[in-house]
Amino acid sequence: MPFLEAEGVRVRYGGLDVLHGLDLGVERGTLTALLGASGSGKTTLLRAIAGFTAVSAGRVRLDGRDITALPPERRDMAMVFQSYALWPHMTVAQNIGYGLRLRRVKRAEEAAKVEAMLALLDLPGLGTRNVTQLSGGQRQRVALGRALAIDPAVLLLDEPLSNLDARIRVELRQEIRALQRRIGITAVHVTHDREEAMVMADRIVVLRDGRVAQEGTPLEVYHRPESPFVARFMGADNVVRVAAQGAPAGLRIEAGGAACVLPVGDGGLHLAGDRAEGPFDAYFRAAAARLLPAGAALPPATLALPGRITASSYPGDVWRYSVDAAGQRFLIDDGTEFGEAAEIRVAVPASALHLFPA
């Protein structure tokens, strides 16, 4: 039985279902990321787990105990909000100890706990400082310390890094993940950032329109998407229509005047469903393909689409190309500099292709 479980949870706003009988299981000591676009239901699910949003059907259980009807303060959970939600008139120490004072913890015990949180979160010597004097990253550490100070069974994180600049966001995601592993707390983290979910989570739950589109480990969701929606959401934005039929060594693929036989399964194509012949839409990521000069030799197990570069830019590390090939326009990231209008081939290895029936 999962340590934290949502079973058949339905939430309605004004007669409209926002969550459609959704199931979720979180193992003890793990971090689960709820990943989805705005309106997918991820924050609503988090608030339903926390008790801030009432469910119209279904159950929420913690360690086998039904907590569906309990108020938030009796659920043994703590939430870190996107907006920090710190008291601006209080010091760092007062903010961290706020939950302990509400629980009437003795002052000496509260002071010891606050000092432990300051050390744990790399905030030494800042206890007497007002929170308005802190940077965004420091404020989020204080919010995290306030949540952890009460020793909750479950830590809930509602897009806590989205207000921070890119450099601090990268640092804090690593810190939060390391901290979660070190103290072994069970955590549920809401995010719309694919990379953030991949870096931080033991399991990813992709939500779409109040339903679970797919769940699994980061590697499973990234390398074996179960639908075109998940493939696109996990970065496979390039799509090419191909014709496929069975071959002794895998599948014979035709696209844009090119044909090849590609292996299926481990190290080969990801083929969704049981059908192995007919038209398919093949999805692949910008960074998964290579651009090769028109006459260059091809690596084995590669689909090569003849094409032409239509635009280029250099965002850093790699060139980003817009390429016309097989009657489509693709975005490709490649480390080689090509001239405008260069004739090339888009080379996509079999292992980077996700095929779904057209």
C-alpha positions, 0 to 999 in steps of 0.5 A, spaced: 500 500 500 502 506 498 504 511 504 500 517 501 494 515 496 489 518 492 483 514 490 478 516 485 479 523 487 474 528 483 473 535 484 468 540 481 468 547 481 461 550 479 458 544 476 465 543 472 469 537 473 477 539 474 479 532 477 476 526 474 476 520 479 484 521 479 488 515 482 495 517 485 500 513 489 506 515 493 511 511 496 514 513 503 521 517 502 520 518 495 519 525 491 513 524 486 513 530 481 506 532 478 507 535 471 503 538 467 501 545 463 496 550 466 489 548 467 492 540 468 489 539 475 496 539 478 495 544 483 488 542 485 490 535 486 496 538 491 490 542 494 486 536 495 491 532 498 493 538 503 485 539 505 485 546 502 480 543 496 474 539 498 473 533 494 466 531 491 468 524 490 474 519 492 479 518 498 485 521 500 489 516 505 496 517 509 499 511 511 493 507 510 488 512 514 483 515 511 484 523 512 479 525 506 474 529 512 480 532 516 482 539 516 489 541 513 492 542 520 490 535 522 493 531 516 500 531 518 503 535 512 506 542 510 506 546 504 511 550 501 508 555 496 510 559 490 509 566 493 513 564 499 507 566 504 512 569 509 510 574 514 514 580 512 514 583 519 517 577 522 525 575 522 527 569 519 527 565 526 520 567 527 518 565 520 521 558 521 518 557 528 511 559 527 508 553 526 512 550 532 509 556 536 502 554 534 503 547 536 505 550 543 512 547 543 516 550 549 521 555 547 527 552 548 525 546 543 523 551 538 529 555 539 533 548 538 529 546 532 530 553 528 537 553 529 537 546 526 533 548 520 538 554 519 544 550 519 540 544 515 538 550 509 545 553 509 542 560 513 547 560 519 547 567 522 541 570 519 536 568 524 535 575 526 534 578 520 528 580 517 525 576 511 524 582 507 532 583 507 533 576 504 534 574 496 529 570 493 533 564 494 534 565 501 526 566 502 524 560 499 529 556 504 526 560 510 519 557 507 522 550 506 525 551 513 518 553 516 515 547 513 520 542 515 520 544 522 514 541 524 516 534 522 511 533 517 509 526 514 509 529 507 512 535 504 508 538 499 511 543 494 507 548 489 511 550 484 516 553 489 522 555 484 518 558 479 519 565 481 526 565 482 531 566 476 534 561 472 541 560 476 538 560 483 532 555 480 538 550 478 541 551 484 535 550 489 532 544 485 539 540 487 539 542 494 531 540 495 532 534 492 539 532 496 535 535 502 529 530 501 534 524 500 538 526 506 532 526 511 528 521 507 521 525 507 515 523 503 514 529 498 509 531 492 512 537 488 508 540 483 511 543 476 510 545 469 518 545 468 520 538 465 527 538 466 525 540 474 521 534 474 526 530 471 532 532 476 528 532 482 523 526 482 523 519 483 516 518 479 513 523 474 505 523 474 504 527 467 497 530 468 492 533 462 485 536 463 484 533 470 487 526 468 493 522 469 496 521 462 502 517 464 506 516 470 513 512 471 520 513 473 523 519 469 527 515 464 520 511 463 516 517 461 522 520 457 524 514 453 517 511 453 512 516 452 505 512 451 501 518 447 503 523 442 501 528 448 506 526 453 511 525 447 510 532 445 510 534 453 517 531 454 520 535 448 519 531 442 516 536 438 518 534 431 513 530 427 514 526 421 509 522 417 512 515 416 509 508 412 512 502 416 511 495 415 514 489 418 521 486 416 526 481 418 530 485 422 525 490 425 520 495 421 521 498 414 520 505 414 519 510 409 519 518 409 520 523 405 523 519 399 528 515 404 527 508 406 531 504 411 530 498 416 530 500 423 530 495 429 524 495 435 525 495 442 531 496 446 536 500 442 531 501 437 524 504 435 519 506 441 513 503 437 506 504 441 501 499 441 501 493 437 500 495 430 506 494 426 504 496 419 501 502 416 502 510 417 505 512 423 507 519 426 514 519 428 516 524 434 523 526 436 527 531 440 531 537 437 537 535 440 536 527 438 537 528 431 544 530 427 545 534 421 549 531 416 552 534 409 548 531 403 553 526 401 556 524 408 555 516 410 550 515 415 551 511 422 547 505 422 540 504 424 538 511 422 532 514 419 535 520 414 531 525 411 533 529 405 532 537 406 535 544 406 536 549 412 531 555 412 534 559 418 539 558 424 541 561 430 546 560 436 543 560 443 550 557 445 553 550 445 549 548 439 546 551 433 539 551 432 536 550 425 530 550 422 530 545 417 525 543 411 525 536 410 519 530 408 514 536 407 515 538 414 519 543 418 523 541 424 527 544 429 534 541 430 540 542 435 547 541 432 554 542 434 556 543 427 555 550 423 552 550 416 550 555 411 544 558 410 540 554 405 545 548 405 543 541 403 543 536 408 540 530 411 536 530 418 539 523 421 535 521 427 537 514 430 532 509 431 532 509 439 530 517 438 524 515 434 517 514 438 512 511 433 504 512 434 499 510 429 497 516 425 
